[in-house]
């Protein structure tokens, strides 16, 4: 006679066998379809037998500035290698379907839109404390992350990125030096700014030759642009030093006016008015930091010495030509990838009372 215990054991074995058969059939089906769903981000396909399908992440750029459009289009083509299914959109109708939203600080709407649960909001600004648009009270406790040029931001997006060349650029440095006719040049259209850069350039001009171009000077230089202009190319040939003075002296704050000199391989030495930590991201021996000198006259003495000595001056140029700027598109893509990686790692935060700390960290801690 078969006992109840034997019947129970037989039933368990039968169910286990059925489940095992069903699992094996599913594995065979997946093998035939050559598809595997992998929610993780750092898994790649090995061989031709399996196609990896990554979890998708969508980032919405909410009414971003027009200059970002080519960078966004470039990111759509290149994607993020570590999170290939992380996409970026500018379509506001996809607001509630997005995992995260980037708001540009200078173009915030007066009232924030509805925020879906678990959606991450990013406060993005490339301005310093003196020029940043601070959100009104309606935006309190809405943001989860910051994105700016500051290295203490959650997502770091500098104005440029200097890299070392694999091969040295060949130049006839003696010929370059012989073409140099003038000392320093400063070009700007914004004159009355917190750094008092116009006054500083004028003070330097009392001790060496300095020409001021643009609205802040006496010499025209064509239409203002953040790209390479004919005026910039021309002055780079005949001037020895380019005063790349920012409107604000702020930690990590160096804009495209400096990075363009590396991006376009211009044969001129940059002189910056800070910040004090500029050497953290600019290669030493390729620029002069005015903050390292006690006065304008001491800075002028150094520039006159280097500018009149071919060996010293060409040493600066040789050092500079060992480096180049990666370009804004690369920097934007890398910053977006930082965000994609956070999404891939299921980044979450409690935004309550967090915004106040972030605002201080990014726009007040200069």
GIVENLIN-V47078 format. One record per run of one state. SS is the DSSP state (H for helix, E for strand, C for the rest). FROM is the first residue (numbers start at 1). LEN is the number of residues. If there is no record, write none. Layout:
SS_FROM_LEN, SS_FROM_LEN
This chain:
C_1_3, H_4_30, C_34_1, E_35_4, C_39_12, E_51_4, C_55_2, E_57_6, C_63_3, H_66_13, C_79_1, E_80_1, C_81_2, E_83_1, C_84_2, E_86_4, C_90_2, H_92_6, C_98_2, E_100_5, H_105_3, C_108_12, E_120_5, C_125_12, H_137_3, C_140_5, E_145_4, C_149_6, E_155_2, C_157_5, E_162_3, C_165_8, H_173_7, C_180_2, E_182_6, C_188_9, H_197_8, C_205_5, E_210_4, C_214_5, E_219_1, C_220_10, H_230_9, E_239_6, C_245_11, H_256_8, C_264_5, E_269_4, C_273_5, H_278_3, C_281_6, E_287_3, H_290_3, C_293_3, H_296_13, C_309_1, H_310_11, C_321_2, E_323_3, C_326_2, H_328_17, C_345_9, H_354_11, C_365_2
